[in-house]
Amino acid sequence: APHDPLAVNISHRLAPPAWMEGGSPPHPLGTDQVGRDLLARVIYGGRISLVIGVAAVLISATIGVLLGLAAGYFGAGVDWTIMTAINVLLTFPFVLLALAVIAVLGASLGNMIVVLGVAGWPIYARVVRAETMAIREREFILAGRALGMSHARIIFRQILPNLLSPIVVIATLQVAQVIVLESFLSFLGLGVQPPTPAWGNMLGEGRVYMLNSWWIAAFPGLAIFLTTLVINLMGNALRDWFDPHMKL
């Protein structure tokens, strides 16, 4: 970043972007209400959003894949228990779940990752469960059982490698979803807390100045849009590469 994203300079507060009248070349995207450089804050906020997105998706994928493998492979009571847990979790609106967790743990970067990670695992569990149920009766799985292979070896050495394609696609697309959800929660004051820059809390701060200093909210919003667009395009490309039959 060209400037310290936390550096305050009241003498340069609400400076417009460099190409507008009154703009300053050292601050190409302008400054916010306390003179902090917007370009530096957008760049730093992007790093925060990507860290949250990737970390939350890793948590979601780990929980969901493990539970989906267990439900699909063992079936019966294990499947019923896991699917019941998924249905119970999905009955709670995400915002209410986030409010409850943050009310207990407090608003912070780590707690935001936990909330988003825990909320996102059901989609992995459902997909992996369905794929596992389709694979578990195939000949190579039955041969492994006949040879006395352990359940863990069958699951992790024979079934899981066949599920990597849908897992990677879901994870890529979910990073974009998590970035949007994190921005929404930060906008509401439930996520990353000021003065740490995050695209969501920058939008929240900028909404007060929309009429006269639109750039404070516009550039973080544009960053969210472009980032999620690029990640979704990557996810669609990966889906088409792994499964050409899904191309439209």
FIKOLZA-1660 file (N, C-alpha, C; in steps of 0.1 Angstrom, whole numbers, plus 5000, padded with zeros to 4 digits):
% residues 248
   i   px   py   pz ch aa at
   1 5008 4988 5000  A  A  N
   1 5000 5000 5000  A  A CA
   1 5009 5012 5000  A  A  C
   2 5005 5023 4993  A  P  N
   2 5013 5035 4992  A  P CA
   2 5014 5043 5005  A  P  C
   3 5004 5042 5014  A  H  N
   3 5003 5049 5026  A  H CA
   3 5000 5039 5037  A  H  C
   4 5002 5044 5050  A  D  N
   4 4997 5036 5061  A  D CA
   4 4982 5037 5062  A  D  C
   5 4975 5026 5061  A  P  N
   5 4960 5027 5061  A  P CA
   5 4954 5032 5074  A  P  C
   6 4962 5033 5084  A  L  N
   6 4956 5038 5097  A  L CA
   6 4961 5052 5100  A  L  C
   7 4970 5058 5091  A  A  N
   7 4975 5071 5094  A  A CA
   7 4964 5082 5092  A  A  C
   8 4962 5090 5102  A  V  N
   8 4952 5100 5102  A  V CA
   8 4959 5114 5099  A  V  C
   9 4952 5121 5090  A  N  N
   9 4957 5134 5086  A  N CA
   9 4945 5143 5084  A  N  C
  10 4941 5150 5094  A  I  N
  10 4929 5158 5094  A  I CA
  10 4929 5169 5084  A  I  C
  11 4941 5174 5081  A  S  N
  11 4943 5185 5071  A  S CA
  11 4939 5180 5057  A  S  C
  12 4939 5167 5054  A  H  N
  12 4936 5162 5041  A  H CA
  12 4922 5154 5041  A  H  C
  13 4914 5156 5051  A  R  N
  13 4902 5149 5052  A  R CA
  13 4892 5152 5041  A  R  C
  14 4885 5141 5036  A  L  N
  14 4875 5142 5026  A  L CA
  14 4881 5147 5012  A  L  C
  15 4894 5145 5010  A  A  N
  15 4899 5149 4997  A  A CA
  15 4894 5140 4986  A  A  C
  16 4889 5145 4975  A  P  N
  16 4883 5137 4964  A  P CA
  16 4894 5130 4957  A  P  C
  17 4890 5120 4948  A  P  N
  17 4900 5113 4940  A  P CA
  17 4909 5123 4931  A  P  C
  18 4920 5118 4928  A  A  N
  18 4930 5127 4921  A  A CA
  18 4925 5133 4908  A  A  C
  19 4916 5127 4901  A  W  N
  19 4912 5132 4888  A  W CA
  19 4901 5143 4890  A  W  C
  20 4896 5145 4902  A  M  N
  20 4886 5155 4904  A  M CA
  20 4892 5168 4909  A  M  C
  21 4884 5178 4908  A  E  N
  21 4889 5191 4913  A  E CA
  21 4892 5191 4928  A  E  C
  22 4903 5195 4932  A  G  N
  22 4907 5195 4946  A  G CA
  22 4914 5182 4950  A  G  C
  23 4915 5173 4940  A  G  N
  23 4921 5160 4943  A  G CA
  23 4936 5161 4945  A  G  C
  24 4943 5151 4951  A  S  N
  24 4957 5151 4953  A  S CA
  24 4963 5139 4948  A  S  C
  25 4973 5140 4939  A  P  N
  25 4980 5128 4933  A  P CA
  25 4985 5118 4943  A  P  C
  26 4990 5122 4955  A  P  N
  26 4994 5112 4965  A  P CA
  26 4983 5103 4970  A  P  C
  27 4970 5108 4968  A  H  N
  27 4959 5100 4972  A  H CA
  27 4950 5098 4960  A  H  C
  28 4953 5089 4952  A  P  N
  28 4946 5087 4939  A  P CA
  28 4931 5084 4940  A  P  C
  29 4927 5077 4951  A  L  N
  29 4913 5075 4953  A  L CA
  29 4907 5084 4964  A  L  C
  30 4914 5094 4968  A  G  N
  30 4909 5103 4978  A  G CA
  30 4912 5099 4992  A  G  C
  31 4906 5106 5002  A  T  N
  31 4908 5102 5016  A  T CA
  31 4894 5102 5023  A  T  C
  32 4894 5096 5035  A  D  N
  32 4881 5095 5042  A  D CA
  32 4879 5106 5051  A  D  C
  33 4870 5105 5061  A  Q  N
  33 4866 5116 5070  A  Q CA
  33 4876 5120 5079  A  Q  C
  34 4887 5112 5081  A  V  N
  34 4898 5116 5090  A  V CA
  34 4911 5117 5083  A  V  C
  35 4910 5117 5069  A  G  N
  35 4922 5119 5061  A  G CA
  35 4930 5107 5058  A  G  C
  36 4925 5095 5061  A  R  N
  36 4932 5083 5057  A  R CA
  36 4931 5080 5043  A  R  C
  37 4942 5075 5037  A  D  N
  37 4943 5072 5023  A  D CA
  37 4934 5061 5019  A  D  C
  38 4924 5063 5009  A  L  N
  38 4915 5053 5006  A  L CA
  38 4921 5041 4998  A  L  C
  39 4930 5044 4989  A  L  N
  39 4937 5033 4982  A  L CA
  39 4944 5023 4991  A  L  C
  40 4951 5029 5001  A  A  N
  40 4958 5020 5011  A  A CA
  40 4948 5012 5019  A  A  C
  41 4936 5018 5022  A  R  N
  41 4926 5011 5030  A  R CA
  41 4919 5000 5022  A  R  C
  42 4916 5003 5009  A  V  N
  42 4910 4993 5001  A  V CA
  42 4919 4981 4999  A  V  C
  43 4932 4984 4997  A  I  N
  43 4942 4973 4995  A  I CA
  43 4943 4965 5008  A  I  C
  44 4944 4972 5019  A  Y  N
  44 4945 4964 5032  A  Y CA
  44 4932 4957 5035  A  Y  C
  45 4921 4963 5032  A  G  N
  45 4908 4957 5034  A  G CA
  45 4906 4944 5026  A  G  C
  46 4912 4945 5014  A  G  N
  46 4911 4933 5005  A  G CA
  46 4919 4921 5011  A  G  C
  47 4931 4924 5017  A  R  N
  47 4938 4914 5023  A  R CA
  47 4930 4908 5035  A  R  C
  48 4924 4916 5043  A  I  N
  48 4916 4911 5054  A  I CA
  48 4904 4902 5049  A  I  C
  49 4898 4907 5038  A  S  N
  49 4886 4900 5033  A  S CA
  49 4891 4886 5027  A  S  C
  50 4902 4886 5020  A  L  N
  50 4907 4873 5014  A  L CA
  50 4911 4864 5025  A  L  C
  51 4918 4869 5036  A  V  N
  51 4922 4860 5047  A  V CA
  51 4909 4854 5053  A  V  C
  52 4899 4862 5056  A  I  N
  52 4887 4857 5062  A  I CA
  52 4880 4847 5053  A  I  C
  53 4880 4850 5040  A  G  N
  53 4873 4841 5030  A  G CA
  53 4880 4828 5030  A  G  C
  54 4893 4828 5028  A  V  N
  54 4900 4815 5027  A  V CA
  54 4900 4807 5040  A  V  C
  55 4902 4814 5051  A  A  N
  55 4902 4807 5064  A  A CA
  55 4888 4801 5067  A  A  C
  56 4878 4808 5065  A  A  N
  56 4864 4804 5068  A  A CA
  56 4861 4792 5058  A  A  C
  57 4865 4792 5046  A  V  N
  57 4862 4782 5037  A  V CA
  57 4870 4769 5040  A  V  C
  58 4882 4770 5045  A  L  N
  58 4890 4759 5050  A  L CA
  58 4883 4752 5061  A  L  C
  59 4877 4760 5071  A  I  N
  59 4870 4754 5082  A  I CA
  59 4857 4747 5077  A  I  C
  60 4850 4754 5069  A  S  N
  60 4837 4748 5063  A  S CA
  60 4840 4735 5056  A  S  C
  61 4850 4736 5047  A  A  N
  61 4853 4724 5039  A  A CA
  61 4858 4712 5048  A  A  C
  62 4866 4715 5058  A  T  N
  62 4871 4704 5066  A  T CA
  62 4859 4698 5074  A  T  C
  63 4851 4706 5080  A  I  N
  63 4840 4700 5088  A  I CA
  63 4830 4693 5078  A  I  C
  64 4826 4700 5068  A  G  N
  64 4816 4694 5059  A  G CA
  64 4821 4681 5052  A  G  C
  65 4833 4681 5047  A  V  N
  65 4838 4669 5040  A  V CA
  65 4839 4657 5049  A  V  C
  66 4844 4659 5061  A  L  N
  66 4845 4648 5071  A  L CA
  66 4831 4643 5075  A  L  C
  67 4822 4652 5077  A  L  N
  67 4808 4647 5081  A  L CA
  67 4801 4641 5069  A  L  C
  68 4803 4647 5057  A  G  N
  68 4797 4641 5046  A  G CA
  68 4802 4627 5042  A  G  C
  69 4815 4625 5044  A  L  N
  69 4821 4612 5042  A  L CA
  69 4815 4602 5052  A  L  C
  70 4814 4606 5064  A  A  N
  70 4809 4597 5074  A  A CA
  70 4794 4594 5072  A  A  C
  71 4786 4604 5068  A  A  N
  71 4772 4601 5066  A  A CA
  71 4770 4592 5054  A  A  C
  72 4777 4595 5043  A  G  N
  72 4775 4588 5031  A  G CA
  72 4781 4573 5031  A  G  C
  73 4792 4572 5039  A  Y  N
  73 4798 4558 5039  A  Y CA
  73 4791 4549 5049  A  Y  C
  74 4788 4554 5061  A  F  N
  74 4783 4545 5072  A  F CA
  74 4768 4545 5071  A  F  C
  75 4761 4555 5067  A  G  N
  75 4747 4555 5066  A  G CA
  75 4740 4553 5079  A  G  C
  76 4728 4548 5079  A  A  N
  76 4720 4545 5091  A  A CA
  76 4720 4556 5101  A  A  C
  77 4723 4553 5113  A  G  N
  77 4723 4562 5124  A  G CA
  77 4732 4574 5123  A  G  C
  78 4744 4571 5117  A  V  N
  78 4754 4582 5115  A  V CA
  78 4748 4592 5105  A  V  C
  79 4742 4587 5094  A  D  N
  79 4737 4596 5084  A  D CA
  79 4725 4604 5090  A  D  C
  80 4716 4597 5097  A  W  N
  80 4705 4604 5103  A  W CA
  80 4709 4615 5113  A  W  C
  81 4719 4613 5121  A  T  N
  81 4724 4623 5131  A  T CA
  81 4730 4635 5123  A  T  C
  82 4738 4632 5113  A  I  N
  82 4745 4644 5106  A  I CA
  82 4734 4652 5098  A  I  C
  83 4725 4645 5092  A  M  N
  83 4715 4652 5084  A  M CA
  83 4706 4660 5093  A  M  C
  84 4703 4655 5105  A  T  N
  84 4695 4662 5114  A  T CA
  84 4702 4675 5119  A  T  C
  85 4715 4674 5121  A  A  N
  85 4723 4685 5125  A  A CA
  85 4723 4696 5114  A  A  C
  86 4724 4691 5102  A  I  N
  86 4724 4701 5091  A  I CA
  86 4710 4708 5090  A  I  C
  87 4699 4700 5091  A  N  N
  87 4686 4706 5090  A  N CA
  87 4683 4716 5102  A  N  C
  88 4688 4713 5113  A  V  N
  88 4687 4722 5125  A  V CA
  88 4695 4735 5122  A  V  C
  89 4707 4733 5118  A  L  N
  89 4715 4745 5115  A  L CA
  89 4709 4754 5104  A  L  C
  90 4703 4748 5094  A  L  N
  90 4697 4756 5083  A  L CA
  90 4684 4763 5087  A  L  C
  91 4678 4759 5098  A  T  N
  91 4666 4766 5103  A  T CA
  91 4669 4779 5109  A  T  C
  92 4682 4782 5113  A  F  N
  92 4685 4794 5119  A  F CA
  92 4690 4804 5108  A  F  C
  93 4684 4816 5107  A  P  N
  93 4689 4826 5097  A  P CA
  93 4703 4829 5100  A  P  C
  94 4711 4831 5090  A  F  N
  94 4725 4833 5092  A  F CA
  94 4728 4845 5101  A  F  C
  95 4721 4856 5099  A  V  N
  95 4723 4868 5107  A  V CA
  95 4721 4866 5121  A  V  C
  96 4710 4859 5125  A  L  N
  96 4707 4856 5139  A  L CA
  96 4718 4847 5145  A  L  C
  97 4722 4837 5137  A  L  N
  97 4733 4829 5142  A  L CA
  97 4746 4837 5145  A  L  C
  98 4749 4846 5135  A  A  N
  98 4761 4855 5137  A  A CA
  98 4759 4863 5149  A  A  C
  99 4747 4869 5151  A  L  N
  99 4744 4878 5163  A  L CA
  99 4746 4870 5176  A  L  C
 100 4741 4858 5176  A  A  N
 100 4742 4850 5188  A  A CA
 100 4757 4846 5192  A  A  C
 101 4764 4842 5182  A  V  N
 101 4778 4838 5184  A  V CA
 101 4787 4851 5188  A  V  C
 102 4785 4862 5181  A  I  N
 102 4793 4874 5184  A  I CA
 102 4789 4880 5197  A  I  C
 103 4776 4879 5201  A  A  N
 103 4771 4883 5214  A  A CA
 103 4779 4876 5225  A  A  C
 104 4781 4863 5223  A  V  N
 104 4788 4855 5233  A  V CA
 104 4803 4857 5233  A  V  C
 105 4809 4857 5221  A  L  N
 105 4823 4857 5219  A  L CA
 105 4829 4871 5217  A  L  C
 106 4821 4881 5212  A  G  N
 106 4826 4894 5209  A  G CA
 106 4829 4895 5194  A  G  C
 107 4829 4907 5189  A  A  N
 107 4832 4910 5175  A  A CA
 107 4847 4911 5173  A  A  C
 108 4853 4902 5165  A  S  N
 108 4867 4903 5162  A  S CA
 108 4870 4895 5149  A  S  C
 109 4882 4896 5144  A  L  N
 109 4885 4889 5132  A  L CA
 109 4884 4874 5133  A  L  C
 110 4890 4869 5144  A  G  N
 110 4889 4855 5147  A  G CA
 110 4875 4849 5148  A  G  C
 111 4867 4857 5156  A  N  N
 111 4853 4852 5157  A  N CA
 111 4845 4853 5144  A  N  C
 112 4848 4863 5136  A  M  N
 112 4842 4863 5123  A  M CA
 112 4845 4851 5115  A  M  C
 113 4858 4847 5115  A  I  N
 113 4862 4835 5107  A  I CA
 113 4854 4823 5113  A  I  C
 114 4853 4821 5126  A  V  N
 114 4846 4810 5132  A  V CA
 114 4832 4810 5128  A  V  C
 115 4825 4821 5128  A  V  N
 115 4811 4822 5125  A  V CA
 115 4808 4818 5110  A  V  C
 116 4816 4824 5101  A  L  N
 116 4815 4821 5087  A  L CA
 116 4819 4806 5084  A  L  C
 117 4829 4801 5091  A  G  N
 117 4833 4788 5089  A  G CA
 117 4822 4778 5093  A  G  C
 118 4817 4780 5105  A  V  N
 118 4807 4771 5110  A  V CA
 118 4794 4771 5102  A  V  C
 119 4791 4783 5097  A  A  N
 119 4778 4785 5089  A  A CA
 119 4779 4779 5076  A  A  C
 120 4791 4776 5070  A  G  N
 120 4792 4772 5056  A  G CA
 120 4794 4757 5053  A  G  C
 121 4795 4749 5064  A  W  N
 121 4798 4735 5061  A  W CA
 121 4787 4726 5056  A  W  C
 122 4774 4729 5058  A  P  N
 122 4763 4720 5053  A  P CA
 122 4764 4717 5038  A  P  C
 123 4767 4727 5030  A  I  N
 123 4768 4724 5015  A  I CA
 123 4778 4714 5012  A  I  C
 124 4789 4714 5018  A  Y  N
 124 4800 4704 5016  A  Y CA
 124 4794 4690 5020  A  Y  C
 125 4788 4690 5032  A  A  N
 125 4784 4677 5038  A  A CA
 125 4773 4671 5028  A  A  C
 126 4764 4679 5023  A  R  N
 126 4754 4673 5015  A  R CA
 126 4759 4668 5001  A  R  C
 127 4768 4676 4995  A  V  N
 127 4774 4671 4982  A  V CA
 127 4782 4659 4984  A  V  C
 128 4791 4659 4994  A  V  N
 128 4800 4648 4997  A  V CA
 128 4792 4636 5001  A  V  C
 129 4782 4637 5009  A  R  N
 129 4774 4626 5013  A  R CA
 129 4767 4619 5001  A  R  C
 130 4761 4627 4992  A  A  N
 130 4755 4622 4980  A  A CA
 130 4765 4615 4971  A  A  C
 131 4777 4621 4969  A  E  N
 131 4787 4615 4960  A  E CA
 131 4793 4602 4967  A  E  C
 132 4794 4602 4980  A  T  N
 132 4799 4590 4987  A  T CA
 132 4790 4579 4986  A  T  C
 133 4777 4582 4987  A  M  N
 133 4767 4571 4987  A  M CA
 133 4767 4565 4973  A  M  C
 134 4770 4573 4962  A  A  N
 134 4770 4568 4949  A  A CA
 134 4783 4559 4946  A  A  C
 135 4794 4562 4953  A  I  N
 135 4806 4556 4951  A  I CA
 135 4808 4543 4959  A  I  C
 136 4802 4543 4971  A  R  N
 136 4805 4532 4981  A  R CA
 136 4802 4518 4977  A  R  C
 137 4793 4517 4967  A  E  N
 137 4789 4503 4962  A  E CA
 137 4796 4500 4949  A  E  C
 138 4805 4508 4945  A  R  N
 138 4812 4505 4932  A  R CA
 138 4822 4493 4935  A  R  C
 139 4827 4487 4924  A  E  N
 139 4835 4475 4924  A  E CA
 139 4848 4477 4932  A  E  C
 140 4855 4488 4930  A  F  N
 140 4868 4490 4936  A  F CA
 140 4866 4492 4951  A  F  C
 141 4855 4497 4956  A  I  N
 141 4852 4498 4970  A  I CA
 141 4849 4485 4976  A  I  C
 142 4841 4477 4969  A  L  N
 142 4838 4464 4974  A  L CA
 142 4850 4455 4974  A  L  C
 143 4859 4456 4965  A  A  N
 143 4871 4449 4964  A  A CA
 143 4880 4452 4976  A  A  C
 144 4881 4465 4980  A  G  N
 144 4888 4469 4991  A  G CA
 144 4883 4464 5004  A  G  C
 145 4870 4463 5005  A  R  N
 145 4864 4457 5017  A  R CA
 145 4868 4442 5018  A  R  C
 146 4867 4435 5006  A  A  N
 146 4870 4421 5006  A  A CA
 146 4884 4418 5010  A  A  C
 147 4893 4428 5007  A  L  N
 147 4907 4426 5010  A  L CA
 147 4910 4430 5025  A  L  C
 148 4900 4434 5032  A  G  N
 148 4902 4437 5046  A  G CA
 148 4907 4451 5049  A  G  C
 149 4906 4460 5039  A  M  N
 149 4910 4474 5042  A  M CA
 149 4901 4480 5052  A  M  C
 150 4908 4489 5060  A  S  N
 150 4900 4496 5071  A  S CA
 150 4891 4506 5065  A  S  C
 151 4881 4510 5073  A  H  N
 151 4871 4520 5068  A  H CA
 151 4879 4533 5065  A  H  C
 152 4888 4537 5074  A  A  N
 152 4895 4549 5072  A  A CA
 152 4903 4549 5059  A  A  C
 153 4909 4538 5056  A  R  N
 153 4917 4537 5044  A  R CA
 153 4908 4538 5031  A  R  C
 154 4897 4531 5032  A  I  N
 154 4888 4532 5021  A  I CA
 154 4882 4546 5019  A  I  C
 155 4879 4552 5030  A  I  N
 155 4873 4566 5029  A  I CA
 155 4883 4576 5023  A  I  C
 156 4895 4576 5029  A  F  N
 156 4905 4586 5026  A  F CA
 156 4914 4583 5014  A  F  C
 157 4916 4570 5011  A  R  N
 157 4924 4566 5000  A  R CA
 157 4917 4563 4987  A  R  C
 158 4904 4559 4988  A  Q  N
 158 4897 4555 4976  A  Q CA
 158 4885 4564 4973  A  Q  C
 159 4878 4569 4983  A  I  N
 159 4866 4577 4981  A  I CA
 159 4870 4592 4979  A  I  C
 160 4877 4597 4989  A  L  N
 160 4880 4611 4989  A  L CA
 160 4886 4616 4977  A  L  C
 161 4896 4610 4971  A  P  N
 161 4903 4615 4959  A  P CA
 161 4893 4616 4947  A  P  C
 162 4882 4609 4947  A  N  N
 162 4872 4610 4936  A  N CA
 162 4862 4621 4938  A  N  C
 163 4863 4628 4950  A  L  N
 163 4854 4639 4953  A  L CA
 163 4861 4653 4953  A  L  C
 164 4874 4653 4949  A  L  N
 164 4881 4666 4950  A  L CA
 164 4876 4676 4940  A  L  C
 165 4871 4672 4928  A  S  N
 165 4866 4681 4918  A  S CA
 165 4855 4690 4924  A  S  C
 166 4844 4684 4928  A  P  N
 166 4833 4692 4933  A  P CA
 166 4836 4700 4946  A  P  C
 167 4845 4694 4954  A  I  N
 167 4849 4702 4966  A  I CA
 167 4857 4714 4962  A  I  C
 168 4866 4713 4953  A  V  N
 168 4874 4725 4949  A  V CA
 168 4865 4736 4943  A  V  C
 169 4855 4732 4934  A  V  N
 169 4846 4741 4928  A  V CA
 169 4838 4748 4939  A  V  C
 170 4832 4740 4948  A  I  N
 170 4824 4746 4958  A  I CA
 170 4832 4756 4967  A  I  C
 171 4844 4752 4970  A  A  N
 171 4853 4761 4979  A  A CA
 171 4856 4774 4972  A  A  C
 172 4859 4773 4959  A  T  N
 172 4862 4785 4951  A  T CA
 172 4850 4795 4951  A  T  C
 173 4838 4790 4948  A  L  N
 173 4827 4798 4948  A  L CA
 173 4823 4803 4962  A  L  C
 174 4826 4795 4972  A  Q  N
 174 4822 4800 4985  A  Q CA
 174 4831 4811 4991  A  Q  C
 175 4843 4812 4986  A  V  N
 175 4852 4823 4990  A  V CA
 175 4845 4836 4987  A  V  C
 176 4839 4837 4975  A  A  N
 176 4832 4849 4971  A  A CA
 176 4820 4852 4980  A  A  C
 177 4812 4841 4983  A  Q  N
 177 4801 4843 4992  A  Q CA
 177 4805 4847 5006  A  Q  C
 178 4816 4842 5011  A  V  N
 178 4821 4846 5024  A  V CA
 178 4825 4860 5024  A  V  C
 179 4832 4865 5014  A  I  N
 179 4836 4879 5013  A  I CA
 179 4824 4888 5014  A  I  C
 180 4813 4885 5007  A  V  N
 180 4801 4893 5007  A  V CA
 180 4795 4892 5021  A  V  C
 181 4794 4881 5027  A  L  N
 181 4788 4879 5040  A  L CA
 181 4796 4887 5051  A  L  C
 182 4810 4886 5050  A  E  N
 182 4818 4893 5059  A  E CA
 182 4816 4908 5058  A  E  C
 183 4815 4913 5045  A  S  N
 183 4813 4927 5043  A  S CA
 183 4800 4931 5049  A  S  C
 184 4790 4923 5047  A  F  N
 184 4777 4926 5053  A  F CA
 184 4777 4927 5068  A  F  C
 185 4783 4918 5074  A  L  N
 185 4784 4918 5089  A  L CA
 185 4792 4929 5094  A  L  C
 186 4804 4932 5087  A  S  N
 186 4812 4944 5091  A  S CA
 186 4804 4957 5089  A  S  C
 187 4796 4957 5078  A  F  N
 187 4788 4969 5076  A  F CA
 187 4778 4971 5087  A  F  C
 188 4773 4960 5093  A  L  N
 188 4764 4961 5105  A  L CA
 188 4771 4964 5118  A  L  C
 189 4784 4963 5118  A  G  N
 189 4792 4965 5130  A  G CA
 189 4794 4952 5137  A  G  C
 190 4792 4941 5131  A  L  N
 190 4793 4928 5138  A  L CA
 190 4806 4920 5134  A  L  C
 191 4814 4926 5124  A  G  N
 191 4826 4919 5119  A  G CA
 191 4838 4926 5124  A  G  C
 192 4847 4929 5114  A  V  N
 192 4860 4935 5117  A  V CA
 192 4857 4949 5122  A  V  C
 193 4863 4953 5133  A  Q  N
 193 4860 4965 5140  A  Q CA
 193 4870 4976 5136  A  Q  C
 194 4865 4989 5134  A  P  N
 194 4874 5000 5131  A  P CA
 194 4884 5002 5143  A  P  C
 195 4896 5007 5141  A  P  N
 195 4900 5013 5128  A  P CA
 195 4906 5004 5118  A  P  C
 196 4906 4990 5121  A  T  N
 196 4911 4981 5111  A  T CA
 196 4902 4982 5098  A  T  C
 197 4908 4984 5087  A  P  N
 197 4900 4986 5075  A  P CA
 197 4895 4972 5069  A  P  C
 198 4882 4972 5067  A  A  N
 198 4876 4960 5060  A  A CA
 198 4866 4967 5051  A  A  C
 199 4864 4960 5039  A  W  N
 199 4855 4967 5030  A  W CA
 199 4841 4969 5035  A  W  C
 200 4836 4960 5044  A  G  N
 200 4823 4962 5050  A  G CA
 200 4822 4974 5059  A  G  C
 201 4832 4975 5068  A  N  N
 201 4831 4987 5077  A  N CA
 201 4834 5000 5071  A  N  C
 202 4842 4999 5060  A  M  N
 202 4844 5011 5052  A  M CA
 202 4831 5016 5045  A  M  C
 203 4823 5006 5040  A  L  N
 203 4810 5010 5035  A  L CA
 203 4801 5016 5046  A  L  C
 204 4802 5010 5058  A  G  N
 204 4794 5015 5069  A  G CA
 204 4798 5030 5072  A  G  C
 205 4811 5032 5073  A  E  N
 205 4815 5046 5076  A  E CA
 205 4812 5056 5065  A  E  C
 206 4813 5051 5052  A  G  N
 206 4811 5060 5041  A  G CA
 206 4796 5063 5038  A  G  C
 207 4787 5055 5043  A  R  N
 207 4773 5058 5039  A  R CA
 207 4768 5071 5044  A  R  C
 208 4774 5076 5055  A  V  N
 208 4770 5089 5061  A  V CA
 208 4774 5101 5051  A  V  C
 209 4785 5098 5043  A  Y  N
 209 4790 5109 5034  A  Y CA
 209 4787 5107 5020  A  Y  C
 210 4777 5098 5017  A  M  N
 210 4774 5095 5003  A  M CA
 210 4770 5107 4994  A  M  C
 211 4764 5117 4999  A  L  N
 211 4759 5128 4991  A  L CA
 211 4771 5137 4987  A  L  C
 212 4780 5139 4996  A  N  N
 212 4791 5149 4992  A  N CA
 212 4804 5142 4990  A  N  C
 213 4807 5130 4996  A  S  N
 213 4820 5124 4995  A  S CA
 213 4817 5109 4992  A  S  C
 214 4811 5107 4980  A  W  N
 214 4807 5094 4976  A  W CA
 214 4818 5083 4975  A  W  C
 215 4830 5088 4973  A  W  N
 215 4841 5079 4970  A  W CA
 215 4845 5070 4983  A  W  C
 216 4841 5075 4995  A  I  N
 216 4845 5067 5007  A  I CA
 216 4838 5054 5007  A  I  C
 217 4825 5053 5002  A  A  N
 217 4818 5041 5001  A  A CA
 217 4819 5034 4987  A  A  C
 218 4821 5042 4977  A  A  N
 218 4820 5037 4963  A  A CA
 218 4832 5027 4960  A  A  C
 219 4844 5031 4964  A  F  N
 219 4855 5023 4961  A  F CA
 219 4856 5009 4968  A  F  C
 220 4852 5009 4981  A  P  N
 220 4851 4996 4988  A  P CA
 220 4840 4987 4981  A  P  C
 221 4829 4994 4978  A  G  N
 221 4818 4986 4971  A  G CA
 221 4822 4981 4958  A  G  C
 222 4830 4989 4950  A  L  N
 222 4835 4984 4937  A  L CA
 222 4845 4973 4939  A  L  C
 223 4853 4974 4950  A  A  N
 223 4863 4963 4952  A  A CA
 223 4856 4950 4956  A  A  C
 224 4845 4950 4963  A  I  N
 224 4837 4938 4966  A  I CA
 224 4831 4932 4954  A  I  C
 225 4825 4941 4945  A  F  N
 225 4819 4936 4933  A  F CA
 225 4829 4930 4924  A  F  C
 226 4841 4936 4921  A  L  N
 226 4851 4931 4912  A  L CA
 226 4857 4918 4917  A  L  C
 227 4860 4918 4930  A  T  N
 227 4866 4906 4936  A  T CA
 227 4856 4894 4935  A  T  C
 228 4844 4895 4939  A  T  N
 228 4834 4884 4939  A  T CA
 228 4832 4880 4924  A  T  C
 229 4832 4890 4915  A  L  N
 229 4830 4886 4901  A  L CA
 229 4841 4878 4896  A  L  C
 230 4854 4882 4899  A  V  N
 230 4865 4874 4894  A  V CA
 230 4865 4860 4900  A  V  C
 231 4862 4859 4913  A  I  N
 231 4862 4846 4920  A  I CA
 231 4851 4837 4914  A  I  C
 232 4840 4843 4912  A  N  N
 232 4829 4835 4906  A  N CA
 232 4832 4830 4892  A  N  C
 233 4839 4838 4884  A  L  N
 233 4843 4834 4871  A  L CA
 233 4853 4823 4872  A  L  C
 234 4862 4824 4881  A  M  N
 234 4872 4813 4883  A  M CA
 234 4865 4800 4887  A  M  C
 235 4855 4801 4896  A  G  N
 235 4848 4789 4900  A  G CA
 235 4840 4783 4889  A  G  C
 236 4834 4791 4880  A  N  N
 236 4827 4786 4868  A  N CA
 236 4837 4779 4859  A  N  C
 237 4849 4785 4857  A  A  N
 237 4859 4779 4848  A  A CA
 237 4864 4766 4854  A  A  C
 238 4866 4765 4867  A  L  N
 238 4870 4753 4873  A  L CA
 238 4859 4742 4871  A  L  C
 239 4847 4746 4873  A  R  N
 239 4836 4736 4871  A  R CA
 239 4835 4731 4857  A  R  C
 240 4837 4740 4847  A  D  N
 240 4837 4735 4833  A  D CA
 240 4849 4727 4830  A  D  C
 241 4860 4730 4836  A  W  N
 241 4872 4722 4833  A  W CA
 241 4871 4708 4839  A  W  C
 242 4865 4707 4852  A  F  N
 242 4864 4694 4858  A  F CA
 242 4853 4686 4852  A  F  C
 243 4842 4693 4847  A  D  N
 243 4831 4686 4842  A  D CA
 243 4826 4693 4829  A  D  C
 244 4831 4690 4818  A  P  N
 244 4828 4697 4805  A  P CA
 244 4813 4696 4802  A  P  C
 245 4806 4685 4807  A  H  N
 245 4792 4684 4804  A  H CA
 245 4783 4694 4810  A  H  C
 246 4789 4702 4820  A  M  N
 246 4781 4712 4827  A  M CA
 246 4781 4725 4819  A  M  C
 247 4789 4726 4809  A  K  N
 247 4790 4738 4801  A  K CA
 247 4776 4741 4794  A  K  C
 248 4772 4754 4794  A  L  N
 248 4759 4757 4788  A  L CA
 248 4761 4760 4773  A  L  C
% end
